[in-house]
Amino acid sequence: MSMKPSIMIQVCKLTVFFLFISFSAKSVSFAEIVFEEPNDDESKAFQSAMTEVNVYSESECEVAYSDYCSSVVPESVTNSKAYTESFGAFDGYETGYYIGGNGILNPKINTISNSFSFETRYVSKTVADGVWKIEGSLMFYESYDPIPSPFHLKLHGFWSEFSGNLCMVGTGSAYSKQANLLTPAAVFRLRNLRNSSNITTLITGTLESLSSSDGVYYFEPISVVMFPLLNYEYTFDFREFTHQFSGERDGLKYLAFNELPSRRFCSMIMGHVNEFKLQYTRDCSSGKQTCLPFVRLNGYLPHFLSFSSIRCSEVERKIRVLIEFRNTSHVGKYPSFNPNTTLIGEGTWDDRENQLFVLVCRFLDIGESWSNAHVGDCKTRLSFRFPAILSIREISSAMGQIWTTKTANDSGYFDRTTFRSTGNHMVGVPGLKYEYTEFNRVKNLCLRKEQLLRNKGQSYPSGHSTDMKFDMLVKSSENKHGWGSADPLAIGDQLYKPYLFLMDLPGTMLERAVPARLMNVSYEVSITLQTPIDAANGVYVSYIEEKVEITAEGIYDSDTGKLCMVGCRKLGFDNQVFENASVDCEILLNFEFSPLKPNQIGGYITGSIESTRKSSDLLKFDRLEVYSAIYKTDQRKSSIWTMDHKSTTVLLSNTLMGIFVGLQLYYVQNNPNVLPSISLVMLVILTLGHMVPLALDYETLRSNKQHRNMVSPHNGGLIELNEVIVTVVMVVAFLLLLCLLQLTASARSRDSNWKSLRFAEEMTLIVIAFLYAAGAKFTLLVAREKRRPDVALLYSSSVDSWYHSIYNDFKSYAGLILDGFLLPQILLNMFSNSKQKALSCSFYIGTTFVRLLPHAYDLYCNLNSVYYSMLQVSVSPDRCFVSAAWDVTIFWGLLLLAAIIYLQQKFDGHCILPSRLRLWESHSEEFHS
């Protein structure tokens, strides 16, 4: 009997309709505008909005160039079909910085990024002499809602190589503060864009809205600056300025690039070290105004100096850089730019002095708009070099100075300031060495007989393993608490850096004086301490934060797991380190690794950091107790273990999936009448869930191979074989699902009740699509909340890591859709009130078990990763709990879906509905029959 649409279906249609209306709430606000009685101001605003909608609603509607640009560069026509993507000093893709744009862009320049890109896709010469037709696009990354889309404009116009002017018009798309989609029209003008450029070349311009100031699409003018890449001519002849750098000779040994034939100049200069910590003269703490080439940042001395390369020449060993002073460590791939705190310079490498010398200029005439900005006042000098020897008192891999050639009476004069890199970033350079200098102190404090007693039958991490690097939680008797990290600098005669070059260092007296089981070690220890100051109802609500940086060297005993070192800390003022700052080297650090156990992923580390000074000494500090759970038994074994268990899980899941689908095929072969009642939406979801990993499998294998070669080149063959087996099993499961999908679709098309089933399937698809869209919207909202500048900076999230986080969020969401594979079948049973046993128990129960496996694996890893559960509490207390709670929730959700399928197939598709609704449905069917 053909089943007619029931009242149940009509109710669901109405429900979906009202849900859709609530989901698209923005349309309601428009309806309110239409049906509410407007006042005069509202009426005018509405008419203005409607006018703009009529003018700009169509993206194909081009803005007339002659109306806005004819006075800048007259319009012309091309004289050939040939075209390119670069013109003048512009490459096909250029970047720059902006300020302004309120209404459509975040106008502040102290946010995560105020960069934009300009890409040309069509450049062709016109019949007018020196005039070129340009087509391209602008992309501003910091719109108010950059997740759906940044502010993107398509532009067309003309450039004159004689005047250096560029004028373009076009339309774009972006989101307003209220998250409304806008399609504004704008005119883009650039000045000083010529065929070549030098140090003083600064391309400035504006992007202006073509809407009236009270219009919906209006945004405030945007000022831009750009630094062209092509045809750059280095301005300064450094032979004329060598005398200004002669005072930089200090007799120390520095790394020479001519000794490193395998290294490239540009990658060494900018690829390894581009951020430095500033060290001022002591009197700068008293408010002295000649410590910087500009005014202080918000009344404070900036802590960091960073380099950003604009252009670099390998052959000439010259570089063009932006030099920025900032209060915080650099975050993000797309840096912010503030010309009030940024300098620009040209540098060249001096092989005789083994230093980089930079002539530096300033940005002048900077106001609320950058239209009149230019480069000048090139009286600043900068140099930096790379020490060849590191020690406990000097671990910076790069250091330098910045000063001015002006006299003290000149405007813009400032004192010479030193800067150093924040740690060692030059591992892999053969000329770099570490020199142990604290033999006597180590011998007196760490080589006592009781410390050398062996623990028989126990094994501990190897000194050369990655276990030597660990994070920590710290606590003192003064109620201070905090967190930190211990990073090895040198282990024995090798600088510590896993999977990179190993460097030979000279032997020391210490190595010849101690047993072979003992190893020289050097560490960088960084700790952040918090002291509670205010309490409300017994709960501390504010803290004083203190940063402690310690460099240490000593002995690691691989037979006892004991790490003993003496350390030094630089004494600063308000977290600001000054030049020639005092150093406290009366520090003792003791750590003890717990013994390794078979199949153990992690282990504990305990220890202490204490001062060896007398109690009356002002530099004496309370003992810090250290707790950690970071280390793993062996990184290579752990990596192989992880890959092996992941491969095993995937192999088991796909093998079982193939078996359960095969059993379903056997079931429908014996019961062909149930085929039309199987949900096509469910089968499509399952098929896509197996197809997508196969489509990405090549990249997965490549990345796994690279990681495999890195962690264990001797086990690659076995792991690669496992990956091939996994892929083969995935293909088999995919083909079986495809076969089941084809059989179901074919049977559905021949079934006498196909119209009713098609209607039920369509309703299932509508509900599923709405639910998935709502879930995607929620995922997007969560991602946008992470994108807020305060949250992003709190977790030190770069732009790259944020986009990677979005990818992971949607990847998890796709997994959730796959977990709910039974939902379409449940809905189809409800809409069709099916009484068929469409799915075999082995299929829906077995597939549910398969979907539970990854979550069981995640729970297992979380429970065994003591480091994760311990340290995440100090950063984000709910992160580990949410992950575990999510796995548990999915576990019960999958069991619930399987139980519903069981009940529907035992009774009918409406058995899970309330009794009143089932009675209503029964009367409806009787009425239709």
Protein Blocks (a to p, Z undefined) as FASTA:
>chain_A
ZZdddfklmmmmmmmmmmmmmmmmmlmmmmmmmmpccdfklmmmmmmmmmmmmmmmpmkl
ccdfklmmmmmmccdddfbfbdcfbecjbcfbdcdddeejihjacfbfkbmblcdcdddf
bdcddfbehiacdddddddfkbfblmlpccdddddddddfklopacdddddddddfkopa
cddddddddehiafbdcfklccddddddfbdfkbmkbccddddddddfbhpacfbdfklm
mmmmmmmpgoiacddfklmmmbcfklmmmmmmccdcddddfklmnopaklbfbdceehia
cfbdcdddfbdcfklopacddddddfbdcedjbdcddfklcccddddddfklopacdddd
ddehiafbfklgccehilbccdddddfbdcfklccfbdcddddfbdfkbghiacdddddd
ebjfkghiakbccddfklmmmmmmmmcfklmpccehiacddfkbmklpccdddddfkopa
cddddddfbgcjbccdehiacddddddfklmmpcfkbccddddddddddddfbdgehiaf
bdcdddddddddddddfknopacddddddddeehiacehiacdfbbcdddddddddehia
bdcdddddddfbdfklmkbccddddddfkbcfblklmmmmmmmmmmmmmmmmmmmmmmmm
mmmmmmmmmmmmlmmmpcfklmmmmmmmmmmmmmmmmmmmmmmmmmmmmmommlmmmmmm
mmmmmmmmmmmmmmmmmmmmmmmmmmmmmpmklmmmmmmmmmmmmmmmmmmmmmmmmmmm
mmmmmmpmklmmmnopafklmmmmmmmmmmmmmmmmmmmmmmmmmmmmmmnopabdfbaf
klmmmmmmmmmmmmmmmmmmmmmmmmlmmmmmmmmmmlmmmmmmmmmmmmmmmmmmmmmm
mmmmmmmmklmpcfklmmmmmmmmmmmZZ
